[in-house]
């Protein structure tokens, strides 16, 4: 038996070559519906939402414990056809066609196109993210409901990248300095010391991270300065933390002979494909560290760790034409005064809240209470 509804698709229009969106961009597109014969529709809608979610399980003997948490940032529905039993709300809009008329609930055979536009708010939203047990997702979902039939659905994700500006947070431009010395024992005698400086804390994707080091080798063996940029993902649920770490790159400097002192400059390029830091989500953290250490044979390596914040490449908000039918219809939760059609979209705040650099890994004051074992990172 052939189906009356042949297909339902939701499609959006890219706004740049990277196919990314940011705060203030318009997400416009169409829902296409193809039917084989006259079809009575109860409701047809497109929903735009953003959320973060973590989920994992752990075994304790014969017991399996599920750890799950979710943050919902926004959810807005545009109805093309709304069920008469569904009441409108602050986050719901009934769209009209180009002539200003409501869409008919009875559609004829063929392909029908329903345009929509959403405005991404100037909220403090984390970038899209996919980790081992957690994700931050921004998605569009179309849903068709008919009486006595299973709903037809289609969805697609958009890649959202938080706007970044070094000037918005003085902490990102703050220089960093640490020093360390170590006395050698057993197979290596003497001492080694290093004094390391970073020019700032925040770095854009693809930017060079300059490391300035003064290294004193008063040991009996040559030593090599080494550098490692690694990421740390932390997921939080039910008072528990799940951690995942990965080295992104490692570099080795020239050896420094015994009884020598050298000033060493190393420029490390932040990988273009690294994900931006996530520090504004309560259940997911994506953090980065630079580890500078001295490779000493037959001895433990002295090391210094610096927190660094990786920012997305500079962006310019995309400009999209206003929708042909209804208004943007978007307001974050809690706003009971949605904008009327034809007004200028809201402008970003003049002084956005600063983005705090990641704290030392031992300081979890910003995180929920948790129980977790130690980690060398």
N, C-alpha and C positions, 0 to 999 in steps of 0.2 A: 504494500500500500504506500503510495507516494505521500510525502509530507507536504502540508500546505505551506509552511514556512521553509523555504529552501535555504536561506542564509541570513545571518545577522552579524554585522561587522562594525567595530568602532575603529576609526582611523583618525590620527592627528597629523597636523602639518608641522614639519621641522622648522625651526626658526634660525638655525645656523648650521654650518658645515659639520660641527661636532655633534649635532643633534642633542644638545643640552638645553635645559631651561633653568632660569634663576628667578629670584624674587622680582615681582613686577611684570614678568613676561605673561603674555596671553597664550593660553593653550587652546587652539581652535582646531576644529575637525568636523567630521560628519559621522553619523550612524547610518549605515545602509541596510535596508531591509528588502529582501526579495521574496515574494510570495507567488505561489502557483495559481491561486484562485482567490476570489473574494474572501477576506479574512476579517473577523471581528476581534478587535484588540481591547483588552481591559486597561493595560497600561504599557507605555514604552518610555524608558528613561535612560539617561546617561549620568553616571555618578563619577565625581572626581574626589579622590581621597588620598590622604597621606598618613602613614602610620609606621611605627617601629615595633618589632616583635622579637622576642627571644624564646627559644624552646630547646630543652635538652633533657635527657634522662640519666639517672645514675642508679647503680645497683648497690644495695646494702644487704648482703646475704641473699635471702629469697625474695627480698622486697625491691621493687622498682619505683623510684620516686621521680615524678615529672616536675621539672622546673619551667615555669612559663610566666611571661609578663608581656604586657602590651601597652604602648603609648599611642593614642590617636590624636593627630594634630588637627585635622579638619576633615569634614565630609559634607559635600554639597551635591544635591540632586537637581538636574534639569529634566523636567517632564515634557515630552512631546505630546503624549496622551496620558492623562491621569485618571485613575479609577475614581469614580464619583464618591466612593466610600473613603478615599484617602484625603485627609485634611492637609492643607498647605501649611508650611512652617517657615521659620526664618532661614533655614538652609535648603529650601525647596523653591523652585521657580517653574511656572508653567510657560513654556515657550510658545511662540506663535510663528506662523509662516511669514514670508516676505510681504504678503498683503495685510498682515496684522491680524489674521484670523487664526483661530485654534485649529490644530490638526484634527482631521476626521478619524474617528475610531474604527471606521470601516475602510480598509485599503483594498484597492483593485489589484488584479494580477499584474506582476511586473516588478521593477526595482524602484524603491523609494529612498530619497536622500533627505536626511534631517541634520541641518548644520547646528553647531553649538560653539560656544566660547566660554572659557573660564579664565579668571585672573588669579595668578599665583600671588598670595598675599605677602606683605612685607613683615611676616612673622619671623622669629628666630628659629628657622627650620634646619635640621641636619641634612647633609647631602645624602643622596641615594647610596646605599651600602649593602653589600652581601658578605657575610662572614660565615664561619663554620657552624654557628648555632643561632645566628641572629641576622636581622636585615632591617633596612629602612627603605620603604617602598612607596612610590607615588604612582597611582594607577588610574586609568579610565575604565569604567565598566558599563556596558550596555545591557539592559535587561528587558525582555519582552514577556508580558504575562497575558495569558488567555484563559478563559473559563474552562475548567476540567482538563487542562493541559499542563505538562511540565514546563516551567519557565525556560525560555531560550536565553542564553547568555553569551557574551564575548567580552574579553578584556585585553588591555595592553598597558605596559608600563612606560613611564617617561623617566628620563634621566635628569634628576634635579641636582644642581650644584649650588651650594651656598655662595652668596656674594662675599668677596673677601677684600679687605682694604687694610693695608699695614698702618695707615694713618689713623684708623678708627680705634686702635688699641696701642697705647704707648708700650705696653709690655712686650709686644711682638718685635719692637725695635730695640729692646733692652739688650745690651751686651752681656756675655756670660764669661766667667773666669773661675778656674779651679786649679789647684796645684796638688801634687802628691809626691812623696818620697818614700823609698823603701830600702831597707838594709838587707843585703843578700846573705844567705846562710849556706852551709854545707859545701856544695860543689862550686858556688860562685861567691866571691868575696867582694866587699866594697858596698857602695850605695848607688842608686839611680834616682833621679828626680825629674819631674816634668811640670811645667807651668803652661797651661793651655787657655787660649782665649778664642771666643766666638764673637763676631761683630754684632750679631743680633740673635733673636730667638725664632722669628717667623720667616719662612722661605716659601716661595712659589714653586710650583712644579717646573722642573727644568732649570731652576736657578742654581748657581754655584754657591756652595756652602764653604766659606773660607775658614780654615782651621790654622791658627797661629800658635806654634808650640816652641817653648824653650826647653831643651832636653839636656840634662847633665848626666853623663855616664861616667861615674867613678868606680865602676865595677871592673872585674877582671875579664869580662867577655864583651863582645860587640852586642848591641841591642838594635831592634828594628821597631820603629813606631808603626802601629797598625790602627786602622779605622774601620768601624762597622756601623752602618745605619740599620736599625731594626725597628720593627713595628710591634705593637702590643695591642691586641684586641681583648677587651674585658666585657663580659656579658653578666647582667645582674637579674636575678629573679628569686623571690621568696627568701631574701636574706643570704643568698648564696652567690658566689662569683665563679664564673668559668673563664679561664684565661687561655689565650692562644698567642704565641709569639713566632716571628719569622724574621730571619736576616734578609734584608733587601739588597745590600751590597757590602763588599769588603775590599779594602785597599791596603797595600803595604808600602811603606816608605823606604828610603835608602838606609842601609845599616849605619849605625854610629859606633865608631871604634872605642875601645876602652880609653879612659882618661881623656874624654873629649866633651866639649860643650857646643851644641849647635842650635841655631834658630831654624825651625822647619816650618814652611808654609805649604799647606795642602788644600787644594780646591776640589771638593767633592760635589758632583752634579746630582741634584735631587732627580730621581727617575721621573720621566714624563708620564709614565703609566701608574705611578703610585696614587693611591686614593687619598683625598684630603683628610686631615685630622678631623675627628668628630669629638667635640668636647661639650656640645650643647644638647646631649641626649641623656636622659636619666637612667636608661637601661643598657646602653651601648657606648663604649668609649673606644675610639681608634687613636692611639697615641704613638709617638715616635721618640726614639732616643739615638743620639750619637755616642758611641763608645770609643774612646781613645785609650789605647793601652800600649805598653811596651813589651815586646816579645823577648823574654830573657830565658836562655836555655837553662834547664835544670832548676828553675825557680818559678814561683807563682808570679803571674804578670800583674804589675801595678796598673790600675785602670781608673779612668774618670768617665762619668756618664753625664751627658747634657740633654735636658728635654728640648726638643725642637717641635715647632708647629708647622705642618705642611699645609699650605694654602692652595686652593685651585688657581689655575691660570687666570689672569685678569679678564673680566668679561664686560661687555656692554649690553645692557638690557635690550632685548629684542623689541622691535616696534611692530605691532600687528594692527590691521585695520579693525575698527569696531565691528561687532557682530551685526548681521543684517536683521536679526529678529529681536530677541529679548536682550535685557541688560546682562552684565556679567553675572549677577545673581550670587556672587560669592561674598561671604562674610565668615570669619573664623567664629568658633563657638563662643557664645556669650554675647554677641552683638545683636541687638534687637532692632537695629535701624539699617537694613540693607540699602545700598545705594539705588537711586532711581535711574532709569534709562537715560543715557545722554550726558551724564555727569562725567567729569574728568576723574580717572582712576586715582585713588589715594596715593600721595607721595610718600617716599620713605622718611622715617624720622630723621631729624637733623643730626642727632647725636646717638647713634646706635650703641647698644650696650657693649662694653668691651668684652673680648673673648679671652678668658683667663688661660694662660699657658698651663700645660698639664702639671700637676703637683708631683713631688717625689713619689715613687711607687709605694713607699712605706706609709704615706699619709693618705688615708682613705676618708677624710672628713667629708668630702663632697659626694661620697658614694653611700649607698644604703649599707646597713650593718651586714657583715658577711663573715663566713667562716671559710678559710682557705688555707692551703699549705703554702709554704714559701716557694719562691722561684728565683733562680739565679738572675733573672732579668729584673 
